[in-house]
């Protein structure tokens, strides 16, 4: 995977009323990162389980807004 140090390809998205408000992915050439609203930041991938935990935690936080 170009830009990632692991063999997994992923894209997790939380969509509200047709708009993607939260996304974790490892797009080719960009590596592991996440988007929150219009902000994009690097993501330190550790494992698939940790990825799911981090994504679900952020979804819960978004729902609290």
mmCIF file as Biopython writes it, N, C-alpha, C and O atoms, coordinates in Angstrom:
data_model
#
loop_
_atom_site.group_PDB
_atom_site.id
_atom_site.type_symbol
_atom_site.label_atom_id
_atom_site.label_alt_id
_atom_site.label_comp_id
_atom_site.label_asym_id
_atom_site.label_entity_id
_atom_site.label_seq_id
_atom_site.pdbx_PDB_ins_code
_atom_site.Cartn_x
_atom_site.Cartn_y
_atom_site.Cartn_z
_atom_site.occupancy
_atom_site.B_iso_or_equiv
_atom_site.auth_seq_id
_atom_site.auth_asym_id
_atom_site.pdbx_PDB_model_num
ATOM 1   N N  . UNK A ? 1  ? 0.854   -1.178 0.000  1.0 0.0 1  A 1 
ATOM 2   C CA . UNK A ? 1  ? 0.000   0.000  0.000  1.0 0.0 1  A 1 
ATOM 3   C C  . UNK A ? 1  ? 0.893   1.232  0.000  1.0 0.0 1  A 1 
ATOM 4   O O  . UNK A ? 1  ? 1.620   1.483  0.962  1.0 0.0 1  A 1 
ATOM 5   N N  . UNK A ? 2  ? 0.836   1.982  -1.061 1.0 0.0 2  A 1 
ATOM 6   C CA . UNK A ? 2  ? 1.643   3.193  -1.205 1.0 0.0 2  A 1 
ATOM 7   C C  . UNK A ? 2  ? 1.287   4.201  -0.118 1.0 0.0 2  A 1 
ATOM 8   O O  . UNK A ? 2  ? 0.145   4.654  -0.043 1.0 0.0 2  A 1 
ATOM 9   N N  . UNK A ? 3  ? 2.256   4.557  0.726  1.0 0.0 3  A 1 
ATOM 10  C CA . UNK A ? 3  ? 2.020   5.526  1.786  1.0 0.0 3  A 1 
ATOM 11  C C  . UNK A ? 3  ? 1.687   4.925  3.128  1.0 0.0 3  A 1 
ATOM 12  O O  . UNK A ? 3  ? 1.701   5.634  4.134  1.0 0.0 3  A 1 
ATOM 13  N N  . UNK A ? 4  ? 1.385   3.625  3.181  1.0 0.0 4  A 1 
ATOM 14  C CA . UNK A ? 4  ? 1.070   2.952  4.438  1.0 0.0 4  A 1 
ATOM 15  C C  . UNK A ? 4  ? 2.134   1.897  4.725  1.0 0.0 4  A 1 
ATOM 16  O O  . UNK A ? 4  ? 2.746   1.351  3.807  1.0 0.0 4  A 1 
ATOM 17  N N  . UNK A ? 5  ? 2.342   1.622  5.998  1.0 0.0 5  A 1 
ATOM 18  C CA . UNK A ? 5  ? 3.342   0.632  6.388  1.0 0.0 5  A 1 
ATOM 19  C C  . UNK A ? 5  ? 2.719   -0.722 6.713  1.0 0.0 5  A 1 
ATOM 20  O O  . UNK A ? 5  ? 3.346   -1.546 7.378  1.0 0.0 5  A 1 
ATOM 21  N N  . UNK A ? 6  ? 1.507   -0.958 6.258  1.0 0.0 6  A 1 
ATOM 22  C CA . UNK A ? 6  ? 0.792   -2.211 6.516  1.0 0.0 6  A 1 
ATOM 23  C C  . UNK A ? 6  ? 0.098   -2.650 5.230  1.0 0.0 6  A 1 
ATOM 24  O O  . UNK A ? 6  ? 0.135   -1.933 4.230  1.0 0.0 6  A 1 
ATOM 25  N N  . UNK A ? 7  ? -0.529  -3.814 5.251  1.0 0.0 7  A 1 
ATOM 26  C CA . UNK A ? 7  ? -1.122  -4.388 4.040  1.0 0.0 7  A 1 
ATOM 27  C C  . UNK A ? 7  ? -2.624  -4.140 3.905  1.0 0.0 7  A 1 
ATOM 28  O O  . UNK A ? 7  ? -3.243  -4.667 2.981  1.0 0.0 7  A 1 
ATOM 29  N N  . UNK A ? 8  ? -3.222  -3.358 4.792  1.0 0.0 8  A 1 
ATOM 30  C CA . UNK A ? 8  ? -4.668  -3.153 4.789  1.0 0.0 8  A 1 
ATOM 31  C C  . UNK A ? 8  ? -5.063  -1.930 3.967  1.0 0.0 8  A 1 
ATOM 32  O O  . UNK A ? 8  ? -4.378  -0.908 3.988  1.0 0.0 8  A 1 
ATOM 33  N N  . UNK A ? 9  ? -6.165  -2.045 3.250  1.0 0.0 9  A 1 
ATOM 34  C CA . UNK A ? 9  ? -6.785  -0.928 2.546  1.0 0.0 9  A 1 
ATOM 35  C C  . UNK A ? 9  ? -8.124  -0.685 3.235  1.0 0.0 9  A 1 
ATOM 36  O O  . UNK A ? 9  ? -8.916  -1.613 3.398  1.0 0.0 9  A 1 
ATOM 37  N N  . UNK A ? 10 ? -8.381  0.562  3.640  1.0 0.0 10 A 1 
ATOM 38  C CA . UNK A ? 10 ? -9.631  0.831  4.347  1.0 0.0 10 A 1 
ATOM 39  C C  . UNK A ? 10 ? -10.185 2.209  4.027  1.0 0.0 10 A 1 
ATOM 40  O O  . UNK A ? 10 ? -9.462  3.120  3.623  1.0 0.0 10 A 1 
ATOM 41  N N  . UNK A ? 11 ? -11.490 2.332  4.220  1.0 0.0 11 A 1 
ATOM 42  C CA . UNK A ? 11 ? -12.187 3.610  4.128  1.0 0.0 11 A 1 
ATOM 43  C C  . UNK A ? 11 ? -13.451 3.483  4.967  1.0 0.0 11 A 1 
ATOM 44  O O  . UNK A ? 11 ? -14.384 2.765  4.608  1.0 0.0 11 A 1 
ATOM 45  N N  . UNK A ? 12 ? -13.464 4.188  6.082  1.0 0.0 12 A 1 
ATOM 46  C CA . UNK A ? 12 ? -14.620 4.211  6.977  1.0 0.0 12 A 1 
ATOM 47  C C  . UNK A ? 12 ? -15.201 5.614  6.934  1.0 0.0 12 A 1 
ATOM 48  O O  . UNK A ? 12 ? -14.469 6.594  7.068  1.0 0.0 12 A 1 
ATOM 49  N N  . UNK A ? 13 ? -16.510 5.717  6.748  1.0 0.0 13 A 1 
ATOM 50  C CA . UNK A ? 13 ? -17.130 7.039  6.635  1.0 0.0 13 A 1 
ATOM 51  C C  . UNK A ? 13 ? -18.396 7.103  7.472  1.0 0.0 13 A 1 
ATOM 52  O O  . UNK A ? 13 ? -19.150 6.134  7.565  1.0 0.0 13 A 1 
ATOM 53  N N  . UNK A ? 14 ? -18.614 8.256  8.078  1.0 0.0 14 A 1 
ATOM 54  C CA . UNK A ? 14 ? -19.852 8.555  8.791  1.0 0.0 14 A 1 
ATOM 55  C C  . UNK A ? 14 ? -20.517 9.685  8.019  1.0 0.0 14 A 1 
ATOM 56  O O  . UNK A ? 14 ? -19.955 10.771 7.880  1.0 0.0 14 A 1 
ATOM 57  N N  . UNK A ? 15 ? -21.716 9.420  7.519  1.0 0.0 15 A 1 
ATOM 58  C CA . UNK A ? 15 ? -22.428 10.352 6.649  1.0 0.0 15 A 1 
ATOM 59  C C  . UNK A ? 15 ? -23.697 10.825 7.345  1.0 0.0 15 A 1 
ATOM 60  O O  . UNK A ? 15 ? -24.485 10.015 7.833  1.0 0.0 15 A 1 
ATOM 61  N N  . UNK A ? 16 ? -23.890 12.138 7.387  1.0 0.0 16 A 1 
ATOM 62  C CA . UNK A ? 16 ? -25.073 12.745 8.007  1.0 0.0 16 A 1 
ATOM 63  C C  . UNK A ? 16 ? -25.803 13.559 6.945  1.0 0.0 16 A 1 
ATOM 64  O O  . UNK A ? 16 ? -25.232 14.471 6.347  1.0 0.0 16 A 1 
ATOM 65  N N  . UNK A ? 17 ? -27.063 13.222 6.718  1.0 0.0 17 A 1 
ATOM 66  C CA . UNK A ? 17 ? -27.888 13.922 5.725  1.0 0.0 17 A 1 
ATOM 67  C C  . UNK A ? 17 ? -27.178 14.087 4.381  1.0 0.0 17 A 1 
ATOM 68  O O  . UNK A ? 17 ? -27.211 15.154 3.768  1.0 0.0 17 A 1 
ATOM 69  N N  . UNK A ? 18 ? -26.538 13.007 3.943  1.0 0.0 18 A 1 
ATOM 70  C CA . UNK A ? 18 ? -25.883 12.997 2.640  1.0 0.0 18 A 1 
ATOM 71  C C  . UNK A ? 18 ? -24.494 13.614 2.597  1.0 0.0 18 A 1 
ATOM 72  O O  . UNK A ? 18 ? -23.876 13.659 1.533  1.0 0.0 18 A 1 
ATOM 73  N N  . UNK A ? 19 ? -23.987 14.092 3.738  1.0 0.0 19 A 1 
ATOM 74  C CA . UNK A ? 19 ? -22.662 14.709 3.783  1.0 0.0 19 A 1 
ATOM 75  C C  . UNK A ? 19 ? -21.717 13.866 4.638  1.0 0.0 19 A 1 
ATOM 76  O O  . UNK A ? 19 ? -22.052 13.496 5.763  1.0 0.0 19 A 1 
ATOM 77  N N  . UNK A ? 20 ? -20.538 13.567 4.097  1.0 0.0 20 A 1 
ATOM 78  C CA . UNK A ? 20 ? -19.523 12.835 4.853  1.0 0.0 20 A 1 
ATOM 79  C C  . UNK A ? 20 ? -18.905 13.797 5.867  1.0 0.0 20 A 1 
ATOM 80  O O  . UNK A ? 20 ? -18.234 14.758 5.491  1.0 0.0 20 A 1 
ATOM 81  N N  . UNK A ? 21 ? -19.137 13.534 7.152  1.0 0.0 21 A 1 
ATOM 82  C CA . UNK A ? 21 ? -18.639 14.431 8.194  1.0 0.0 21 A 1 
ATOM 83  C C  . UNK A ? 21 ? -17.410 13.863 8.905  1.0 0.0 21 A 1 
ATOM 84  O O  . UNK A ? 21 ? -16.702 14.587 9.605  1.0 0.0 21 A 1 
ATOM 85  N N  . UNK A ? 22 ? -17.161 12.561 8.721  1.0 0.0 22 A 1 
ATOM 86  C CA . UNK A ? 22 ? -16.023 11.912 9.373  1.0 0.0 22 A 1 
ATOM 87  C C  . UNK A ? 22 ? -15.566 10.757 8.483  1.0 0.0 22 A 1 
ATOM 88  O O  . UNK A ? 22 ? -16.384 9.953  8.036  1.0 0.0 22 A 1 
ATOM 89  N N  . UNK A ? 23 ? -14.257 10.676 8.225  1.0 0.0 23 A 1 
ATOM 90  C CA . UNK A ? 23 ? -13.757 9.580  7.396  1.0 0.0 23 A 1 
ATOM 91  C C  . UNK A ? 23 ? -12.338 9.219  7.805  1.0 0.0 23 A 1 
ATOM 92  O O  . UNK A ? 23 ? -11.504 10.090 8.051  1.0 0.0 23 A 1 
ATOM 93  N N  . UNK A ? 24 ? -12.084 7.936  7.872  1.0 0.0 24 A 1 
ATOM 94  C CA . UNK A ? 24 ? -10.745 7.388  8.082  1.0 0.0 24 A 1 
ATOM 95  C C  . UNK A ? 24 ? -10.416 6.597  6.818  1.0 0.0 24 A 1 
ATOM 96  O O  . UNK A ? 24 ? -11.205 5.749  6.400  1.0 0.0 24 A 1 
ATOM 97  N N  . UNK A ? 25 ? -9.260  6.862  6.204  1.0 0.0 25 A 1 
ATOM 98  C CA . UNK A ? 25 ? -8.894  6.098  5.020  1.0 0.0 25 A 1 
ATOM 99  C C  . UNK A ? 25 ? -7.384  6.151  4.798  1.0 0.0 25 A 1 
ATOM 100 O O  . UNK A ? 25 ? -6.661  6.903  5.451  1.0 0.0 25 A 1 
ATOM 101 N N  . UNK A ? 26 ? -6.940  5.333  3.860  1.0 0.0 26 A 1 
ATOM 102 C CA . UNK A ? 26 ? -5.524  5.329  3.498  1.0 0.0 26 A 1 
ATOM 103 C C  . UNK A ? 26 ? -5.402  5.346  1.983  1.0 0.0 26 A 1 
ATOM 104 O O  . UNK A ? 26 ? -4.914  4.404  1.357  1.0 0.0 26 A 1 
ATOM 105 N N  . UNK A ? 27 ? -5.854  6.430  1.434  1.0 0.0 27 A 1 
ATOM 106 C CA . UNK A ? 27 ? -5.805  6.687  0.004  1.0 0.0 27 A 1 
ATOM 107 C C  . UNK A ? 27 ? -4.370  6.530  -0.511 1.0 0.0 27 A 1 
ATOM 108 O O  . UNK A ? 27 ? -3.411  6.968  0.125  1.0 0.0 27 A 1 
ATOM 109 N N  . UNK A ? 28 ? -4.255  5.910  -1.652 1.0 0.0 28 A 1 
ATOM 110 C CA . UNK A ? 28 ? -2.940  5.697  -2.252 1.0 0.0 28 A 1 
ATOM 111 C C  . UNK A ? 28 ? -2.203  7.023  -2.410 1.0 0.0 28 A 1 
ATOM 112 O O  . UNK A ? 28 ? -2.758  8.000  -2.912 1.0 0.0 28 A 1 
ATOM 113 N N  . UNK A ? 29 ? -0.946  7.041  -1.976 1.0 0.0 29 A 1 
ATOM 114 C CA . UNK A ? 29 ? -0.133  8.244  -2.082 1.0 0.0 29 A 1 
ATOM 115 C C  . UNK A ? 29 ? -0.238  9.161  -0.881 1.0 0.0 29 A 1 
ATOM 116 O O  . UNK A ? 29 ? 0.650   9.984  -0.660 1.0 0.0 29 A 1 
ATOM 117 N N  . UNK A ? 30 ? -1.309  9.040  -0.095 1.0 0.0 30 A 1 
ATOM 118 C CA . UNK A ? 30 ? -1.488  9.886  1.087  1.0 0.0 30 A 1 
ATOM 119 C C  . UNK A ? 30 ? -1.218  9.122  2.375  1.0 0.0 30 A 1 
ATOM 120 O O  . UNK A ? 30 ? -0.872  9.727  3.389  1.0 0.0 30 A 1 
ATOM 121 N N  . UNK A ? 31 ? -1.370  7.819  2.350  1.0 0.0 31 A 1 
ATOM 122 C CA . UNK A ? 31 ? -1.201  7.014  3.553  1.0 0.0 31 A 1 
ATOM 123 C C  . UNK A ? 31 ? -2.369  7.164  4.502  1.0 0.0 31 A 1 
ATOM 124 O O  . UNK A ? 31 ? -3.431  7.660  4.126  1.0 0.0 31 A 1 
ATOM 125 N N  . UNK A ? 32 ? -2.168  6.736  5.725  1.0 0.0 32 A 1 
ATOM 126 C CA . UNK A ? 32 ? -3.221  6.715  6.744  1.0 0.0 32 A 1 
ATOM 127 C C  . UNK A ? 32 ? -3.532  8.135  7.219  1.0 0.0 32 A 1 
ATOM 128 O O  . UNK A ? 32 ? -2.635  8.889  7.595  1.0 0.0 32 A 1 
ATOM 129 N N  . UNK A ? 33 ? -4.825  8.485  7.194  1.0 0.0 33 A 1 
ATOM 130 C CA . UNK A ? 33 ? -5.242  9.810  7.661  1.0 0.0 33 A 1 
ATOM 131 C C  . UNK A ? 33 ? -6.732  9.787  7.971  1.0 0.0 33 A 1 
ATOM 132 O O  . UNK A ? 33 ? -7.432  8.829  7.643  1.0 0.0 33 A 1 
ATOM 133 N N  . UNK A ? 34 ? -7.204  10.852 8.606  1.0 0.0 34 A 1 
ATOM 134 C CA . UNK A ? 34 ? -8.638  10.957 8.865  1.0 0.0 34 A 1 
ATOM 135 C C  . UNK A ? 34 ? -9.106  12.380 8.611  1.0 0.0 34 A 1 
ATOM 136 O O  . UNK A ? 34 ? -8.345  13.342 8.716  1.0 0.0 34 A 1 
ATOM 137 N N  . UNK A ? 35 ? -10.382 12.479 8.275  1.0 0.0 35 A 1 
ATOM 138 C CA . UNK A ? 35 ? -11.029 13.751 7.985  1.0 0.0 35 A 1 
ATOM 139 C C  . UNK A ? 35 ? -12.118 13.960 9.027  1.0 0.0 35 A 1 
ATOM 140 O O  . UNK A ? 35 ? -12.880 13.042 9.332  1.0 0.0 35 A 1 
ATOM 141 N N  . UNK A ? 36 ? -12.188 15.142 9.560  1.0 0.0 36 A 1 
ATOM 142 C CA . UNK A ? 36 ? -13.275 15.536 10.452 1.0 0.0 36 A 1 
ATOM 143 C C  . UNK A ? 36 ? -13.777 16.872 9.926  1.0 0.0 36 A 1 
ATOM 144 O O  . UNK A ? 36 ? -13.100 17.895 10.034 1.0 0.0 36 A 1 
ATOM 145 N N  . UNK A ? 37 ? -14.986 16.844 9.350  1.0 0.0 37 A 1 
ATOM 146 C CA . UNK A ? 37 ? -15.460 18.043 8.671  1.0 0.0 37 A 1 
ATOM 147 C C  . UNK A ? 37 ? -14.538 18.320 7.501  1.0 0.0 37 A 1 
ATOM 148 O O  . UNK A ? 37 ? -14.333 17.449 6.656  1.0 0.0 37 A 1 
ATOM 149 N N  . UNK A ? 38 ? -13.982 19.512 7.440  1.0 0.0 38 A 1 
ATOM 150 C CA . UNK A ? 38 ? -13.068 19.886 6.345  1.0 0.0 38 A 1 
ATOM 151 C C  . UNK A ? 38 ? -11.594 19.729 6.732  1.0 0.0 38 A 1 
ATOM 152 O O  . UNK A ? 38 ? -10.704 20.041 5.941  1.0 0.0 38 A 1 
ATOM 153 N N  . UNK A ? 39 ? -11.344 19.244 7.948  1.0 0.0 39 A 1 
ATOM 154 C CA . UNK A ? 39 ? -9.976  19.100 8.445  1.0 0.0 39 A 1 
ATOM 155 C C  . UNK A ? 39 ? -9.447  17.694 8.157  1.0 0.0 39 A 1 
ATOM 156 O O  . UNK A ? 39 ? -10.145 16.705 8.381  1.0 0.0 39 A 1 
ATOM 157 N N  . UNK A ? 40 ? -8.214  17.612 7.659  1.0 0.0 40 A 1 
ATOM 158 C CA . UNK A ? 40 ? -7.551  16.336 7.397  1.0 0.0 40 A 1 
ATOM 159 C C  . UNK A ? 40 ? -6.278  16.266 8.227  1.0 0.0 40 A 1 
ATOM 160 O O  . UNK A ? 40 ? -5.482  17.205 8.238  1.0 0.0 40 A 1 
ATOM 161 N N  . UNK A ? 41 ? -6.088  15.137 8.928  1.0 0.0 41 A 1 
ATOM 162 C CA . UNK A ? 41 ? -4.897  14.940 9.756  1.0 0.0 41 A 1 
ATOM 163 C C  . UNK A ? 41 ? -4.359  13.530 9.557  1.0 0.0 41 A 1 
ATOM 164 O O  . UNK A ? 41 ? -5.123  12.620 9.235  1.0 0.0 41 A 1 
ATOM 165 N N  . UNK A ? 42 ? -3.055  13.334 9.744  1.0 0.0 42 A 1 
ATOM 166 C CA . UNK A ? 42 ? -2.484  11.986 9.678  1.0 0.0 42 A 1 
ATOM 167 C C  . UNK A ? 42 ? -3.092  11.101 10.769 1.0 0.0 42 A 1 
ATOM 168 O O  . UNK A ? 42 ? -3.490  11.585 11.828 1.0 0.0 42 A 1 
ATOM 169 N N  . UNK A ? 43 ? -3.154  9.808  10.492 1.0 0.0 43 A 1 
ATOM 170 C CA . UNK A ? 43 ? -3.649  8.831  11.459 1.0 0.0 43 A 1 
ATOM 171 C C  . UNK A ? 43 ? -2.573  7.781  11.678 1.0 0.0 43 A 1 
ATOM 172 O O  . UNK A ? 43 ? -2.028  7.238  10.717 1.0 0.0 43 A 1 
ATOM 173 N N  . UNK A ? 44 ? -2.264  7.493  12.932 1.0 0.0 44 A 1 
ATOM 174 C CA . UNK A ? 44 ? -1.249  6.493  13.275 1.0 0.0 44 A 1 
ATOM 175 C C  . UNK A ? 44 ? -1.923  5.116  13.379 1.0 0.0 44 A 1 
ATOM 176 O O  . UNK A ? 44 ? -2.401  4.725  14.445 1.0 0.0 44 A 1 
ATOM 177 N N  . UNK A ? 45 ? -1.950  4.398  12.263 1.0 0.0 45 A 1 
ATOM 178 C CA . UNK A ? 45 ? -2.563  3.065  12.225 1.0 0.0 45 A 1 
ATOM 179 C C  . UNK A ? 45 ? -1.761  2.102  13.086 1.0 0.0 45 A 1 
ATOM 180 O O  . UNK A ? 45 ? -0.545  1.983  12.938 1.0 0.0 45 A 1 
ATOM 181 N N  . UNK A ? 46 ? -2.461  1.410  13.995 1.0 0.0 46 A 1 
ATOM 182 C CA . UNK A ? 46 ? -1.825  0.390  14.842 1.0 0.0 46 A 1 
ATOM 183 C C  . UNK A ? 46 ? -2.341  -1.004 14.514 1.0 0.0 46 A 1 
ATOM 184 O O  . UNK A ? 46 ? -1.567  -1.954 14.394 1.0 0.0 46 A 1 
ATOM 185 N N  . UNK A ? 47 ? -3.678  -1.114 14.369 1.0 0.0 47 A 1 
ATOM 186 C CA . UNK A ? 47 ? -4.315  -2.397 14.076 1.0 0.0 47 A 1 
ATOM 187 C C  . UNK A ? 47 ? -5.730  -2.134 13.586 1.0 0.0 47 A 1 
ATOM 188 O O  . UNK A ? 47 ? -6.261  -1.035 13.745 1.0 0.0 47 A 1 
ATOM 189 N N  . UNK A ? 48 ? -6.332  -3.152 12.989 1.0 0.0 48 A 1 
ATOM 190 C CA . UNK A ? 48 ? -7.716  -3.025 12.538 1.0 0.0 48 A 1 
ATOM 191 C C  . UNK A ? 48 ? -8.636  -2.783 13.731 1.0 0.0 48 A 1 
ATOM 192 O O  . UNK A ? 48 ? -9.538  -1.949 13.654 1.0 0.0 48 A 1 
ATOM 193 N N  . UNK A ? 49 ? -8.422  -3.493 14.819 1.0 0.0 49 A 1 
ATOM 194 C CA . UNK A ? 49 ? -9.254  -3.303 16.018 1.0 0.0 49 A 1 
ATOM 195 C C  . UNK A ? 49 ? -9.154  -1.879 16.550 1.0 0.0 49 A 1 
ATOM 196 O O  . UNK A ? 49 ? -10.165 -1.284 16.921 1.0 0.0 49 A 1 
ATOM 197 N N  . UNK A ? 50 ? -7.949  -1.334 16.588 1.0 0.0 50 A 1 
ATOM 198 C CA . UNK A ? 50 ? -7.769  0.042  17.082 1.0 0.0 50 A 1 
ATOM 199 C C  . UNK A ? 50 ? -8.417  1.042  16.127 1.0 0.0 50 A 1 
ATOM 200 O O  . UNK A ? 50 ? -9.019  2.022  16.564 1.0 0.0 50 A 1 
ATOM 201 N N  . UNK A ? 51 ? -8.294  0.794  14.830 1.0 0.0 51 A 1 
ATOM 202 C CA . UNK A ? 51 ? -8.934  1.652  13.826 1.0 0.0 51 A 1 
ATOM 203 C C  . UNK A ? 51 ? -10.441 1.716  14.068 1.0 0.0 51 A 1 
ATOM 204 O O  . UNK A ? 51 ? -11.024 2.800  14.094 1.0 0.0 51 A 1 
ATOM 205 N N  . UNK A ? 52 ? -11.068 0.557  14.245 1.0 0.0 52 A 1 
ATOM 206 C CA . UNK A ? 52 ? -12.513 0.519  14.491 1.0 0.0 52 A 1 
ATOM 207 C C  . UNK A ? 52 ? -12.872 1.225  15.791 1.0 0.0 52 A 1 
ATOM 208 O O  . UNK A ? 52 ? -13.855 1.965  15.841 1.0 0.0 52 A 1 
ATOM 209 N N  . UNK A ? 53 ? -12.094 1.005  16.836 1.0 0.0 53 A 1 
ATOM 210 C CA . UNK A ? 53 ? -12.340 1.687  18.115 1.0 0.0 53 A 1 
ATOM 211 C C  . UNK A ? 53 ? -12.247 3.206  17.955 1.0 0.0 53 A 1 
ATOM 212 O O  . UNK A ? 53 ? -13.106 3.936  18.448 1.0 0.0 53 A 1 
ATOM 213 N N  . UNK A ? 54 ? -11.213 3.678  17.272 1.0 0.0 54 A 1 
ATOM 214 C CA . UNK A ? 54 ? -11.022 5.121  17.082 1.0 0.0 54 A 1 
ATOM 215 C C  . UNK A ? 54 ? -12.154 5.723  16.253 1.0 0.0 54 A 1 
ATOM 216 O O  . UNK A ? 54 ? -12.668 6.794  16.577 1.0 0.0 54 A 1 
ATOM 217 N N  . UNK A ? 55 ? -12.539 5.031  15.183 1.0 0.0 55 A 1 
ATOM 218 C CA . UNK A ? 55 ? -13.618 5.515  14.331 1.0 0.0 55 A 1 
ATOM 219 C C  . UNK A ? 55 ? -14.937 5.581  15.103 1.0 0.0 55 A 1 
ATOM 220 O O  . UNK A ? 55 ? -15.628 6.598  15.057 1.0 0.0 55 A 1 
ATOM 221 N N  . UNK A ? 56 ? -15.287 4.512  15.808 1.0 0.0 56 A 1 
ATOM 222 C CA . UNK A ? 56 ? -16.547 4.485  16.560 1.0 0.0 56 A 1 
ATOM 223 C C  . UNK A ? 56 ? -16.552 5.512  17.696 1.0 0.0 56 A 1 
ATOM 224 O O  . UNK A ? 56 ? -17.596 6.088  18.001 1.0 0.0 56 A 1 
ATOM 225 N N  . UNK A ? 57 ? -15.407 5.743  18.316 1.0 0.0 57 A 1 
ATOM 226 C CA . UNK A ? 57 ? -15.292 6.782  19.345 1.0 0.0 57 A 1 
ATOM 227 C C  . UNK A ? 57 ? -15.578 8.158  18.744 1.0 0.0 57 A 1 
ATOM 228 O O  . UNK A ? 57 ? -16.305 8.959  19.332 1.0 0.0 57 A 1 
ATOM 229 N N  . UNK A ? 58 ? -15.003 8.428  17.571 1.0 0.0 58 A 1 
ATOM 230 C CA . UNK A ? 58 ? -15.219 9.719  16.919 1.0 0.0 58 A 1 
ATOM 231 C C  . UNK A ? 58 ? -16.657 9.882  16.438 1.0 0.0 58 A 1 
ATOM 232 O O  . UNK A ? 58 ? -17.195 10.989 16.470 1.0 0.0 58 A 1 
ATOM 233 N N  . UNK A ? 59 ? -17.283 8.799  15.993 1.0 0.0 59 A 1 
ATOM 234 C CA . UNK A ? 59 ? -18.702 8.852  15.599 1.0 0.0 59 A 1 
ATOM 235 C C  . UNK A ? 59 ? -19.540 9.215  16.826 1.0 0.0 59 A 1 
ATOM 236 O O  . UNK A ? 59 ? -20.428 10.062 16.733 1.0 0.0 59 A 1 
ATOM 237 N N  . UNK A ? 60 ? -19.271 8.589  17.969 1.0 0.0 60 A 1 
ATOM 238 C CA . UNK A ? 60 ? -20.015 8.892  19.201 1.0 0.0 60 A 1 
ATOM 239 C C  . UNK A ? 60 ? -19.833 10.346 19.590 1.0 0.0 60 A 1 
ATOM 240 O O  . UNK A ? 60 ? -20.791 11.006 19.994 1.0 0.0 60 A 1 
ATOM 241 N N  . UNK A ? 61 ? -18.619 10.850 19.471 1.0 0.0 61 A 1 
ATOM 242 C CA . UNK A ? 61 ? -18.371 12.275 19.787 1.0 0.0 61 A 1 
ATOM 243 C C  . UNK A ? 61 ? -19.138 13.191 18.837 1.0 0.0 61 A 1 
ATOM 244 O O  . UNK A ? 61 ? -19.691 14.207 19.258 1.0 0.0 61 A 1 
ATOM 245 N N  . UNK A ? 62 ? -19.170 12.829 17.557 1.0 0.0 62 A 1 
ATOM 246 C CA . UNK A ? 62 ? -19.876 13.644 16.576 1.0 0.0 62 A 1 
ATOM 247 C C  . UNK A ? 62 ? -21.366 13.680 16.896 1.0 0.0 62 A 1 
ATOM 248 O O  . UNK A ? 62 ? -22.007 14.723 16.769 1.0 0.0 62 A 1 
ATOM 249 N N  . UNK A ? 63 ? -21.914 12.545 17.309 1.0 0.0 63 A 1 
ATOM 250 C CA . UNK A ? 63 ? -23.346 12.472 17.631 1.0 0.0 63 A 1 
ATOM 251 C C  . UNK A ? 63 ? -23.700 13.328 18.834 1.0 0.0 63 A 1 
ATOM 252 O O  . UNK A ? 63 ? -24.842 13.768 18.960 1.0 0.0 63 A 1 
ATOM 253 N N  . UNK A ? 64 ? -22.735 13.574 19.728 1.0 0.0 64 A 1 
ATOM 254 C CA . UNK A ? 64 ? -22.972 14.399 20.915 1.0 0.0 64 A 1 
ATOM 255 C C  . UNK A ? 64 ? -23.070 15.873 20.576 1.0 0.0 64 A 1 
ATOM 256 O O  . UNK A ? 64 ? -23.588 16.654 21.374 1.0 0.0 64 A 1 
ATOM 257 N N  . UNK A ? 65 ? -22.582 16.272 19.409 1.0 0.0 65 A 1 
ATOM 258 C CA . UNK A ? 65 ? -22.584 17.693 19.029 1.0 0.0 65 A 1 
ATOM 259 C C  . UNK A ? 65 ? -23.995 18.215 18.847 1.0 0.0 65 A 1 
ATOM 260 O O  . UNK A ? 65 ? -24.183 19.389 18.527 1.0 0.0 65 A 1 
#
